[in-house]
Amino acid sequence: MAPRMSPHLLANGLPPPAPDPVPGPDVIVPAAVGSDCRQLPDDVLAVRAAEGDQEAFSTLVRRHTPRLLRLAYHLLGNLPDAEEAVQDAFISAWRRLAAFHHRASFHTWMHRITVNSCLNLQRRHRTPLPLHAIPEPADPAPNGVPSASAEADALATALLAALDRLPPQQRTCWVLYELHGLSYNDISRITDTSEPTVRGRLFRARRTLQDVMAPWH
């Protein structure tokens, strides 16, 4: 298993990845070595990181961790597992930078690695929740008006529990489309499937969630 570490420290102390001698055809690496990495685009940083530049990789980690952590949390349902999945994803990316040839954006590439990391973690750690574990809407307060914050919290808990009942591939497509706003094309790239397959998984996921969440409608 990959070592446990904070995401912002992932690049420290890692061995340099095997360099890719031929950068992507559309990637131009600036000659100025001392330039601020925070101002550079992902593709340039990825090329530098593939050549062993840990500062460039650290910048990528800091830039993409918040979004990937949200994705992993939506897929796994708890923060410790989400942190572990994202850490594993960045370590895997560091080791595989030579295989990143810029056919897709670094953002899409990291989404794919993170999704795979989450699916692997699910297979190791998780079991689906039984139907009775999904909370029902709370009864109204004595004054007939339930607390808005309590109702929102209960709804979020119910949705996470309902998502946990979905097959992992359906949950992944639903989260990427509904919560992260990705296109069918992006999702097909991330999940390595066709767009019709993505549409089919989304349809089945929506139908299941509609049934399970019916008491909240």
N, C-alpha and C positions, 0 to 999 in steps of 0.2 A: 504494500500500500504506500502511496506517496506520503512523505513526511508531513506532519501537521505544522502549519505556519500561517501567520497573518498574510492576507493577500498582498498588502503593500510591501511585504518583505520577500515575496516569492523569487524575485530576481537575484537576491543577494546570496552568494555562496554556491550558486548552481554552476556546473561545468559548462563551458561554451558549447553551443550546438554545432553540429557539423555544418560548415558553411556551404551555401549554394553558390557555385562559381558563376552562374548566369542569372542575374536578377530578371524579374519580369520585364518584358519589352517596353512597357510604358512607365517604368519606374526610373526616376533620375535621382541619384544620391548626391546631395550637396557636398561640395568639397570641404566646406568649413567644418573642421572637427569640433571646435569649441562652441558651436551654436547651441541655443537653448532647445532641448528636445521637445519641450512643451509646445513649441510653435510648429513642429513638423507634422505632416499628415501621417496616417497610419501606415501606408505602404512604404514610405521612406523609413519609418521607425522599424518596420518589420525586416527590411533589408539589412539595416544596421544591426538589429538584434541577431539575425542569422549569421552575421559575421563576428558575433561575440560581444556586441556592445550591450552591457548589462543596464546602463542608464537608459538606453532606448527601450529595452524591454520593460524596465520599471515604469517608464512613462506609459506604455501600453497597458500595463497592469492597473495603474492608477486611473487611467482614462476609462477603462471598460469594466472595472470591477463593480461599480454600483448597479449598472444595468444588468450584468450577468448574475449578480446576487439576487436581484428581484426576480429574474427568470427562474433561477434555481429554487427560490423560495416558493414560487407559484407551482413549480413542478413537484416539489418534495413536501411542502406543507410545514416545514419547521426550519428555523434558522441554523441550528448546528449542522444538519445534513446539507443545507444549502451552502454554507461556508466550506464544508469539506469538498463538495462537488466542484465549486469554483476553484478552490486551491488545486485540486487534482487536474482540472481543465487547464489552468495556466502552466502547471508543471509539464503536462503533456504537450502543450503548445510550444513551450521552450525547447523541448526535446525534438519537436517535429518541424521546427521553423524551416529547415531545408526543403521540406515537402510543400511549403506554401508558395505557390507559383503565381499568385495574384489573379487567378481566373475568377475569383469572387473577392469581395471586399474582406479585409481582415475582420471586420465586425461580423459578417456572415460566417466566416471560418470559425471564429471563436464561439458563436452561437451553436454551431454544429458540434464542436468539441464539448461544450458545456452540456448540451442536451444528451449526448452520449454518456458523459460522466454521470448525469442525473439518473439515466436509465440503468446504468451499471450499479449505482448505489441503491436504487429501488430494488433491484433483484437481490441484493445482499441483505438489505435491512428492513424492507417494508412488506407488510401484508395488507390486503384491502380491508377497509372497515366494513363491519356488517351494517345492514340497512338501518337497524335500530340505533346505531351510533350517530346518525344524522339528526341534529336537534330540530324540534318542531318550533314554529313561531311561539313566542312567549304570550301568555294571557295578558290582556290589558291591565294596567295599574288600576287601583280602586277608583280613580277619577275618570277611568275610561280611556286615558291617553298614555300609551306606553312611552317610556323615555326614548327619544330619537337615537341617542348614542347607544343605548343598550340594544335597541332593535337593529341598528346597523352592525354592531359587534356580533350579535347572534346570527344575522344574515351572512356575514363574512365567514363565520365559523361553519355554518351549514353548507355554504358553497365549497369551502375547502374540503369538508368531509365528503360532499357529493363528488367533487373532482377526484378524490382518492379512490372512488369506486370505478372510475373509468379505466379501461386498459391503457397502459402507459403511452402507446402511440397516439391514441385518441386524445388523451389529456395533453400531450405535447402540442399537437396541432391546434387544439382549442386555446391553450394558453398563448401560443405564439400569435394566433390570429386575433383573438378577442381582447387579450390583455396587453399585448405588445404591438399590435397594429401592423404586423408583417403581412406582406402580400402572399398569395398562393405560390408565386414563383420563388420567393425567398424561402418559404417554408419547405417547398419541395427540395431546394438546395440543401437546407439545413438537415432535413430528415432523410435525404438521399432517396426520394420517391418521386413519382410523377404528380403533376397537378391534379389529375382526376382522383388519384389515391388520397391526396390531401383533402379534396372536397368531400370524398366519401367518409373519411374519418371525422371531419367536422360535422357532417350531417348526422352521423351516428352519435357523436358526443352530445350534440345539441338535443337530440331526441331523448337521450338518457337523462340529461340534466333537467330537461323540461318536466319529465315524469317525476324525478326525485325531488325537485324543488317546487312541485305543484302546490304544496300547502302554503308556500310563501307568496303565491300570486294573488 
